[in-house]
Amino acid sequence: MKERSYKQLEAELAEVLDRVEHADYDELDDLLADYDKGKKIITELEKRLDSAKNTIKKVGSK
C-alpha cells in the first residue's frame, strides 16, 4: 500500500470535517467512524510535522 502524501492526508481530513460539519450521517456508527478516522489523520499529520521540525533543527544546527 502506497503511503499517502501530506497533501493527500490534508484533503482526506477536509472531506471528513466537511461531512461532520454538515451532519451527513444516517447512522451514529458512521459519525463515530469518521471521528476515529479524523483523529488518526490528525495524529499522522502531527507526526510528520514533528519530523519535519526535527529535520529543520538538525540542518540549522550544522
C-alpha positions in Angstrom: 0.0 0.0 0.0 1.4 3.4 -1.1 1.9 5.9 1.7 -0.3 9.0 1.3 1.3 12.4 1.0 0.8 15.2 3.4 -1.4 17.0 0.9 -3.5 13.8 0.4 -3.9 13.5 4.2 -5.0 17.1 4.4 -7.5 16.6 1.7 -8.9 13.5 3.3 -9.2 15.3 6.6 -11.0 18.2 4.9 -13.5 15.7 3.5 -14.1 14.1 6.9 -14.5 17.5 8.5 -17.0 18.6 5.8 -19.1 15.5 6.5 -19.0 16.1 10.2 -19.8 19.8 9.9 -22.8 19.1 7.6 -24.0 16.1 9.6 -24.2 13.9 6.5 -24.9 10.8 8.6 -27.8 8.4 8.8 -26.2 6.2 11.4 -24.3 7.2 14.6 -21.7 4.5 13.8 -20.8 6.3 10.6 -20.2 9.5 12.5 -18.0 7.7 15.1 -16.1 6.0 12.3 -15.3 9.4 10.7 -14.4 10.8 14.1 -11.9 8.0 14.6 -10.6 8.4 11.0 -10.1 12.1 11.6 -8.2 11.5 14.8 -5.9 9.1 13.1 -5.2 11.5 10.2 -4.5 14.3 12.6 -2.1 12.1 14.5 -0.3 11.2 11.3 -0.1 14.9 10.2 1.3 15.9 13.6 3.9 13.2 13.5 5.0 14.3 10.1 5.2 18.0 11.2 7.3 17.0 14.2 9.6 15.0 12.0 10.0 18.0 9.7 10.7 20.3 12.6 13.4 18.0 13.9 15.0 17.8 10.5 15.0 21.6 10.2 16.6 21.9 13.7 19.3 19.4 12.7 20.1 21.2 9.5 20.0 24.5 11.2 22.4 23.4 13.9 25.1 22.2 11.5 
